Amino acid sequence: MRLHLCVVGRLRKGPEKALLDDYLTRFDRTGRAMGLGPAQVIEVEDRKGGGMAAEAALLRRAIPQGARVCALDERGQLWSSPEFSEKLAGWRDGGAQDLALLIGGADGIDPGLSAEAQDLMSFGPMVWPHMLVRAMLAEQLYRAASILAGAPYHRV
């Protein structure tokens, strides 16, 4: 199952980008044997200032046709790392060829786009910078692949 991180904004060089790239590289190495990956980041940017609705339109175009869609949203489900790994395995085993993980801009995901997603996932009630959430998601993808592989990275 190919993973597509469809995100608003451009991540420039810096610690967040380095962390994102590191965890996606780790995920790709670990996930391949589990039928997960590769993972790619698709960045969209609303340069005309159309707000959440314009960002949603750009994100919709970034989602591969037929992909399962999981949006990161503060109103989404709270999953433990083992639960998230089970979700990934279930989506893969259920026949999903592509998984689009959506991260909105500074104001979050447009409610209309959230309503279209098959799944909503939350990193908790706290507000996180959307650029940092990319690295957090990449780390959880690597952790999920490690759990599925039986590797010792994840400790309960």
N, C-alpha and C positions, 0 to 999 in steps of 0.2 A: 504494500500500500504506500503510494507516494504521499508525502506530506507537503502542504503548501501553507506557509505562514503568510497570510494576506494582511498587510499592515499599512496603517496610515503614517506617512512621514518618512523622511530619509534619515537613516542613521549614519552619521559621519564617523570618521576615525575617532577612537577614544576607548575608554575602559568598557563601556557597554557593548560596543561593536566587537572588541576582542573577546569578551566573555561569550557573546552570542556565537561567534564563529567557532570558538573552542568547543562549546557544548554541541553545536550542530555537527562538527567533525566527529566528536565522540559518538553522537547518536548514529550517524551514518555508518561508522565502523561496527558498532554493536548491533544496530537494528537490522542490517542487511540479512544476517543469519536468521532473524526472526520474521522476515518478510515485511520489514518496515523500512521505508526510505526509498530513495533519498529524500531529504528535506531541503526545500528551497524557500527563500524569502522573496516575496513579491511586494515591493513597496509602491504605494500610490500616494499622490499628493494633490490636494485641492489647492491649486495656486490662485484660483479666482475667489477664494474666500466664501464658498457656498455653504459652509458649515457642515453639520452632521449629515444632512440629506445628500449633499454633493459627495461627501466622503463615502457614503453608503453606495451611491451609484458607481463610484470608482472601484470599491471593493467587490461589488457584484460582478463587474467585468473581469476582475482578477481571479474569480473562483472558476476552477476548471469545470467544464460541463459534466454533470453527473456526479460531482463530488459530494461526499457527506460533509456537512457544514457544522462546525462547532465554534460558536462565538464566545469570546471572553467577555463577561459581563458581570458587574458586581451583584446582579440579581440571580446569577446562575447557581448551579449546583456546586457544593463544596465536596470535593473528592479527596481522599487520602492518596498518597502516591501509589500504593498497591491497587486502590480502586481505579485510578486513572490508567494504570497499566492494563487492568482487566478490560476497561473500556476500549483502549486501543486494540487489544487482541480481539475483542468482540467485533469491533467494526471491521477489522481486517478479515476475520474468519467469516463474517457475514457477507463478504463479497465486495466491500468497498475497495475500489481501485485507487481512489484519491480521497484525501481528507484535507479540507480547507479549514485552517484555524484562523479566525478573524480577530484582529486587535484594532480597535478604533483609535481615533486621535485623542487629543487632550480632553475632549468632552465625552469620550466613550463611543459606544456603538449606537447608531440610529435605532430607535425602538422598532421601526418597521423591519429593518434588517435582522435584528435580534429575533423577531417573531418568525422570520423565514428559516432560521437555523434549526436543525434537528436537535441540537444540544446547546445548552448554555453552561459554561464553566466559570467559576469564580475562584479567585485567589484570596477570598475573604472579604470582610466588610471594609477593610482599609482601602484607601485610594492609593494606587501605585502609579508612578510616572509611566506613560505608555511606552516609552523607549526602554525602560528597565524591564517591563513585563515581557518583552521579547526574550531577553536573556533568561528570565525566570521560567518561561515556557520551554525554552530550549533545554534548560537544565532538567526540567520535569520529563521531557521527552527522552533524554539520555537515561534518567533514573528509571523510567518505565521500561525501556529496552533492557536495561541491566537487570531489573526485576524479572522480566520474562526470560532472560538468559540464565538466571540463577546465579548471577555474579554477586560478589559481596559488597558492591557499592552502596546499596540501600541497607540500612540497619533500622530495625523497628525500635 
